[in-house]
Amino acid sequence: MFQIKKLRADHVIDFAAEELKKYLRMMMPECGDIPILYEPGASEGFRLGLAEDFRLSFPDVRDPFLDDVVHIDTDVRGGILAGGNPRSVLFAVYRYLKENGCRFLYPGVDGEYIPVKEIVPVKYHHLPSSRFRGQCNEGSESQQCMLDTIDFYAKLEMNIYMLEFDTPFYYYDLYYRHVYNEDNRPPEPVGWQTVKQWKRQCETEIARRGLQFHDMGHGWTAEPFGLDSSDQWRPHDAEITEEIKPHLAMIDGERKLYKGVALNTNLCMSNPATRAIMAGAVADYAANHPNAAYIHVWLADGSRNHCECEECRKLRPSDYYVMIMNQLDEELTRRKLNTRIVFIVYLDTLYAPVRERIKNPERFAMLYAPIQRSYTSSVRKERIAPAPEYVRNAWPTPVSPEENAAFLLDWQKEWHGSSFCYEYHFFTHLFRDPGMMDISRRIYEDILSIRELGLEGMVEDGTQRGFFPNGFAMYIYAEALLDCGCDYEAVKKDYFSHIYGEHWEEAAQCLNEISRLFDVAYMEGERSAEQSRGKYYNPAHAEKLRKIRDVAARERKFALSNAARPVRVQTVSMRLLLRHAEYCELAADMMAEKALGNDEEAARRWKAMCSRFGRYEIELERYFDHYLAMHTLHKCLQA
């Protein structure tokens, strides 16, 4: 008879014990019940606890709060499942199950591969290669999908879940209004308060698993000054009172909302009162949200829109930004709050400060966010040249990964604290590679390259439904962050063989060809034959796009011939391939017209695709972000 014994009282370890019981009983359906006991001095059965509960020393741990060391030492009757912090104990459970043949391949029960077998002994000790491993919400969101991904990412041993904004209404609103799918699904608007409640539900599920909750981001340049950013990136009319006006950035001699968007409006940061208001607002939020492991304090989500007044011109935006960070640290210290803060190297603050420095590095982590980079190559450190000179509101856009990394190196001359990367592979870039094989390789190579730049991990801004036609991109993301020495081809074989069965290579070949024929560089707008006619004008490429129908036919044939599998996750994967073949045909036909310069016909096909493929939104919503996919294709049409 198996027993599970908790060596300490902790709600995350409680959850870990329940997860271990559930999956052991699934693996061994006739093993009987498995009692869970609280027994601090236990020496038999499965014992769950922290390193000190077993008198273990983990010298590789620098910060127990951040470092998720996992230690497993079991035989066929039980043993030690330990971690350096409570979530690491949960990760130890999931790693133990993986070592025993379980796989977590998609969100939800249909994405699990749980073999029926007797357990085997496991000896495993691992400190992840990356300290920061996570995801941030973006795209269109349903609440059930959010809850599913919180559960799924924990099973992939990712330790961060970030929820952007005080209330992420915009993302939920896109889904529940069914943007780009109004022909099939009438709007189901949700209220602001409902979304606030759902955020709290997500926070609770994050806490249940002990994950680091990263909160906020943009918004600090709006609400503290009486500006409503609830419409987020949508322009709106707002009254700018004489009281608010002095705090807003002066651009072209005027202090007003930047292009009508409060969220994109920067501040007059040379104004001491402005800095004090912003720092005070963050401190107030930290006092009321002690569950946030890190609060992200970003500036406006706009580029080249910083204040041009005489005082602001004296220093770079990042100098005034660092002043705000130091003032915030002083206020948090005064209030005896241990909240950690993330500051961001993003757009104008890519340029490092000239004069100011962070005074208390222990409070902060630096987030490097190269949003404007190309996704057709990974950074090579030996190719990095010095960053160009800063020109207020007129600096050149860095495109290559190396051009972006030059700014990071400038920051690193003075900043030696924690730092990690904020990336966008799972935003529109994921949908620019319908086969998802090239973007998966890019994710893997980017994770290896950022280590060379001294970054301690990555958080992805992107859809929570990036699993179409499969979840390999997310899977290799998690595996490479855990172990930078993992072999890409070995992980691919393991993943694909579990979702497609013994003939997995046939499916992988189809997806590789689809990625090659769409061509990520073309889909990113980097292969125009004539820029004056648009980023996507390339008649020769239209011929490659026409060939996708042949590959889609092979993909469909493979899926139909393997439609009924004894393993549930494989049946689901075949159904996704069937829908994916149709999606690729529609997208290729549309982009072929765009490549030929037939813009009106391409737009007509896009609109028809929104309606036709939108019929499957409910069927696919756990795996496929219909809004973000159609939005990405629409952006191609507009370029």
N, C-alpha and C positions, 0 to 999 in steps of 0.2 A: 504493500500500500504506500503510495506517495504522500508526502506531506510538504507543505510550504510554510516556512517559519520566518517571520519578520523580526529582525533583531532590534528594531527601533520603531517608535511611533512616528509616522510621517505619512501625509496623505498621498504623496507621489509613490512612495514605496507600497502603500496600500493598493494603489492602482496597478503597480507593476506586478504585485502578487496575483491580483485578479486576472490580469492578462496572461500570466504564466499558466494559471489554472485552466483558463479557457482553451488555450491552444494545446496544452498537453492532453486535455480530454478530447480535443478534436483529432489529434494525432493518434491517440490510443483510445478509441471509442469504448473499449471494454475494460479500461483500467479502473473503473469505479470512481467514486467521488474523491476529490483531493482536498482535504481540510486545509484551511489557512489559519495559522496560529500566531500569536504574539509571544515570542520566547527569546528574550535578549541573550540568554546563555546557550542557545541551541548548538548542538554539535552533530546533528543528523538531519536528514531530509534536505530539501532545497532551502538554503539560508540566504535571505536578502538583506543587505545592509550596506553601510558606508565602510570605507577602508578601515577607519578606527574601530569599528565594531568587530573586525576580525584581526585587529592588531597588525594590519598590513601597512607597509610604508610605500608610498608612491612618489619617489624622488623626482619623477618626470613632471609632476604637477607644480606649476608656478602659482596659479590662482585657482583654488577649488571651485569658486563660483563660475569661472569661465572654462576650465579645462575638464573635458568629459572623459576622463580615463575610465576604461571598462576592464574588469578583471573577472574571469570565469575559470573555475576549477571544479569540474563535476565528474561523477561516475554514473553508472546506470541507475542509481537510487537517489541521487541528489548531489548537493555540493554547494559551493560558494558562487553567488552571483552578486558582485560588488561593484561599486562605483565611487568616484571621488566626490560626487554630489548626488542628490536624490534622482535627478533625471537620468544620470549615468547608470543608476540601478535599473531604471526602465529600459535604457539602451542595452544593458547587459542581458536583460530578458529577451529582447528582440534579437540580439546577436546570437544568443544561445539557440533560439528557435531557428535562425538562419543556418547555423552550423549543423543543425539537425534536419536540414532540407526544406524548411519553410521559406516561402518567398512572398514579399509584398510588392506587387507589380503595378497595381492601379489603386486609386481610392475605392473604398467600399468593399463589401464582402465578395463581390464578383471579381475583385482584383487580387484575391489571395490564392496562393498555391500551398495547400497544407497536406503533406503526404500522410498516409496511414502507415505507421512504422513504429518500431520500438526505438527509444532514445539511445543515443550513443554518448560516451564520455566526451567532454570538451575541455580543452585547456587553451585559454586565450587571454592575452593582455594587450591592450592597445590604447594609445593616446592619439586622437585624431590629428591628421596632418594640419587641419585648419581649425582654428579656435572658433571662428564665426561661420555658421552654416545655416542659411535660412532663406525665407521667402517673404515678400511683401505683397499685399493685395493690389490688384490692378485689373483692368478689363471690366467685364460685366459679371456680377456676382449674385448667385442665389444663396440663401442662408444654408440650405442643406449641403451644397457643394463646399461652402466654407468649413462647415463642421467636419465633412468627410476629409478635407485636405489637412486640417489640423491633426486628425488622427493618423493620416497616411504619412505625413512628413515626420512625425515622431517615430514611426516604424522604420523610416529610412535613416534614423538617427541624426536628423537635422535638429539643431538646438534653438533656432530662432524663428519666431513667427511675428511679423510686423503688421500692424494695422494702421494705415495712413489716415490722418485727419482725426479730429475729435469725433466727428460723425462721418463715416465714408458714404454719405448719401448718394453721391454721383455714381459710384460703381454699382450700387444696388439698383438705382433708378434705371440705369441702362438695361439691366436684365428684366426688371419687372415691368417696364414699359415695352419690352421686346423690340428694341430699336433694330431696324433692318429686317424685322420679321412681322410687321404689322398685318400682312396679308393672311397669316396663319394663326396669329395669337393676339387677341385684343389686349390692350394695355391693362395691367393689374397694378396700378400705382400703390406704392407703400409710403407711409408717412415718415417724416423726419424722426419722430419719437420711436417708431418701430425699429428703424435702423439703429438708433442709439441703444435700444434694448438688445438687438441682435449683436451689436459690438460687445456688450457686456457678457452675453452668452459665449461668444468666441473667447473673450478674455478668461472666462471660467474654465473652458475646455483647455486652453493653453496652460493655465495654472495647474489643472489636474495632472498634466503630464510633466510639470516642472520646467517647461520650456521658457527660455528668455522671452519676455514680452517686450517688443520694441514698439514705441507709440509715437504718433503724431507725424512730424515732417514739416510740410508746408502749412501755412495758416497763421504763423506768428507775426507776420507783417500786416495782418488784417484785423481780426477780432479784438486784439488788445487796444486797437485804436478806434473802435466803434464801427468798423467796416464789416459787412456781412459777406462772407465767402461761401455761403451755403450752396450757391450755384456753381461753385468751384471754377471750372474753366469756361463757363458760359458767360458771355458779356451781359451786363445788366445795368440799368440806370440806378445810381445811388447818389444821394445827396452828400456833398462834401461840405461840411460845416466849416466855419472859420476856426473852430477849435481843433478840428482834425487836420486841416490843410497844412499847417507848419510841419507836421510829421511826415508828410508824403514826399517822395523824391521829386525834385524839380528837373523836368526834362523839356528842353526847348523853351525854357522860361516859364513853364506852367507846372503847378502842383495839382495833379488830378489822378484818377484811376488810369492805369496803363492799359490802353485799348479797351477800356470799360470793364476790366476784370480785376476785382479786388485781390484775388489770390496771386495775380501776376504783378502786383504793384509793390515796388520796393519803397524804402524809407529814406528819410534824411538822417542818416546814421551819425553824422557829425554833431547832431543835436543831442546834448546830454539828457534832456528830458525824454526824448524818443528812446534812447538806449535804456533808460531806467524803466520806462513803461513796459518795454518788451521783456526785459530781464525779470521784472516783477510778475508779469503774467505767467511766464514759464515756471517760476518758483511757486506761484499759487496753484498751478496745475499739478506740479510735482507733489505738493502737500496733499492734494485731494486724490491723487492716483498713485499711492505707494506700491501698487502691484506692477508698475512699469519698471522693468529692469534698466532700460535705457529710454530716455525721451530724446527724440531727434528734433533738433532746433535748426530748421533750415530757413533760408530767406525766400523771397518770392520766386515763383516758378516762371521766371521770364529772363530773357537774355539781353544784355546791353541796354538796360533800363535803370541804371543807377543814378543817383542824384548828381546833378551837375552844378550845384551851388558852389560858391567860392570856397567854403569850408570843406565840403566833401571832396573837392578836387585835390586837397592837400595830401590825401592818403588813398591807398587802394581800398575798395570795398572790404577786402578781407582784413585789413587793419581794423576798421571799425567793427567788423564782425567779431574779431577776437576780443575787442574791448567789451562787447556785449557778453561774450562767453565768460570773461573774467569777472564781470559784474554779477552775472548769474551765479557763478561759483561762490562768490562772497555772500550772496543772499541765501543760497542753499546752506552754506556753512553756518551762517547766523541762525537759521531756523533748525539746525541740527538734522538736515535731510541728507541721506546718503545716495540719493538718486544719481545715477550716472547719465551723462549727456553725450550725444553724438553731434558733432559739427560736420558740415559737408563741404567737400571740395568739388564744386559744381558750377558750370557756366562761368560767371564773372569771378567767383571765388576759386576757380582753377589757379588764378594768379596768387601766389603766396604773399603774405603780408611783408611789407618792407621793414616796419618798425616794431609792431606789437608781437608779443609772444604769449602763449597760454601759460599761466602761472602755476596751475595745479594739474599736471598731466594725469594724475590718478583719477580725477573726476571724469575725464573725457576719453572718447574714441573718435578717431578721424575716419570719415567715410569718403572714399574716392569714387566719384560718379561720372565716368566718361561718356555721357549720353550721346555725344555727337560723333563718336568714333565709327569707323567702318567695321562691319562684322564679317569681312571676307578674309581676314588674317588675324593672327594673334601677335602680341607685342614681342619684339626681339630686342633685348636690352642693348645689344651692341649697336643698334641702329638709331638709338635715341640721340637727337641733337638738342641744343639749347632751345628753350621756349622763346617765342617772339616777345618783343617788348609790349608792355601793357599800354593800350590807348583807351581811355575811358569811353565806353559805349561804341567802340569802333575796332575792337581787337579781332584778329582773323580767326575763323572757325578751325579748330584742330580736327582733322579727319582721320588720319591713320592712327592705329593704336600707339605708335611711337610718338607722334605729335602730342597726343594726350598725356602719355606717360612722362613727358618732359616736365609738365607742371607738377606731377607727383614728386619727382625727384627734387624740385625746388622746395616743396613743402618739407620734405624729409631732411633737408639740411638743418632744420631747427626742431622739427617735431619727431620725437623718438618714442612716443607713447603707442597705445593700441591703435591699429588701423586696419580697415578692411575695405572691400570693394562693393559698390552698389552697381549691379549690372542689369541689362535689359534684354538678355537673350529670349526670355519668355514673354516679352511684350510683342510688338509687331514683327520682330525679327523671326520669331518662331513660325509665323504664318507666311513668311516669305520663302520658306522651304517646306513645301507640302509633303515631301518624302521624309523630312525631319532627320535625315541621316547626316547631312552636312552641318546643320546647326548643332547636332549632338557632338560631332567631332570638334567643332569650334568651342563648345562649352568645356570639353575635356582639355583641350590645348590651352584655353584661356586660364583655367584653374592652375595648370602647371606653370604658366608664364607669370601669373601674379605673385607666386611664391618667390620668384627671382627678383621681384620688385619690393620684397619685404612686407607684403600684405598678408594678413592673418586669416583670410577667408573671404566669403562672399555672401551677400544677400541679393536675391533676384527680385526686381520689380517686374511683375508680369501676371498673366492670367493664372487663375487657380484651376483652369480646365485645359491644360496643355497636354492631353493624353490621346491625341488623334493623329495618326491611327494607333499609336501605342504610347507608353510612358517612358520609353528608353531615354529620352532627353533628360527628364527629371531623375531617372535612376542613375545615369552616369554622372550627373551633376552631384548627387549625394555621395556616390561611391568615391569619386575623385576628391571631394572635400574631405572625406573620412581618411582616405589613403591615397596620397598623390603618387604612390608607386603602383597603383592598380593598373592592370593591363587592359587597354580599351577593348581589344578584340576578345579577350577572355570574358570581360563583363558583358559584351554584346552577345556572345554565344550563350552564356548562362541565361541572360534575360530572354532572348528570342526563343531559345529552346523551351523555356517554360511557358511562353505565351502562344507559340505556334506548333510545338511538338517536334517530332523527329525530323520533319522536312522544313525546318525553320529557315534554312538557307535560301529556299525558293522565294519566300516572302521578303527576306532581307535583300535579295537581288532586285526584286521589283522596286522596293523602296529606294534603294541606291540609284537605280536608273531614273526614277521619278525626280529625285533630288538633282541628278546630273542634268536632266533635260530641262527642268525649270531653270536651273542655274542660279544659285544664290546671288552671285554678283549681278546678274541681270535683274533679278527680283528686288535687289537693293538699289537699282537705278544706276549701276556703275558700268553698264555696257551699251550705252546709247551709240548708235551709228551717226547721229547728227543732233548734238545738244540743242540746236535751235528749234528742233521739232519735238523735243521732249526727252526726258530721261529714259523712256521705254521704247523709243523709236529704234527698231532694229529688224528690218525685214528678213534678214538671214536667220535670225533667231526664231522667227515664226515657224520655220520648217522643223526645228527641234521640238517646239511646243506641240506641233501636230502629231509627232510620234508618241506622245504621251498616251493617246487613245489605245495604241497597241499594248503598251505596258499595263495600262489599267485593265485591259481585257484579260491579260495573264494573271493579274492580281485577283480579279473577280473569279476566274476559273479556279485558282488555288483555294480561295475562300469557300467557294461552293462545294468543292470536292472534299473539304475538311469541315463542313458546316456543323456537324453533330459530333462533338468530342466528349469523351467521358469526364474530362476535367473542365469544370465550369469556366475558368479564366480563359481557356483556349477557345471555347465556344463564343465567348464574348469578343475575343480578339478577332475571330473570323468574321463576325458580324460587323465589327468596326472596319475591317478591310473592305467589305462589300460597299459600305457607305463611302469609304475613302476613295475607292476607284471612281465612283460617280463624281465626288467632289473634285478630283483631279481632272477629270474630263471637262467639267464645267469651267474650272479655273483656267485650264490650258486654252480652251477655245476663246475665252474672254481675252486673255493676255496675248494670244496670237493676233487678234484684231488690233489690240493696242500696239503691238510690235510693227504691224503693217501701216500704222498711222490712221486706222479707221476708228477714230475716237468715239464717234457717235454710236457705231455698232458695238464697240466694246462696252460703252455705258449701258446700252440696251441689254446686253448679255449679263452684265453685272446685276442689273435690277431684276432680271428674270431669275438669276441664280439665287439672289436673296430670298425670293419667294419659293422657288422650287426646292432648294436645299433646306430652307427654313421649315419644311414639313417634318424634318427629322429632329428639330431642336429638342423636344421633350425626350425623345429616344436617346439622344447623344449628350444631353446637357451635363452629365457627370464628367464627360471626357472632352467636350468640344465647346469652345467659346464662340458661338455663332456671331455675336456682335463684333468681337475683336477680329475675327477672320474676315468678315465682310468689310469692316472698317479699314483693314490693311489693304485689301484689294482696291477699295475705293480711293485710298491715298495714291496707289499706283496709277489709277486712271487720271488723277488730277495733276500728276507730275509731267 
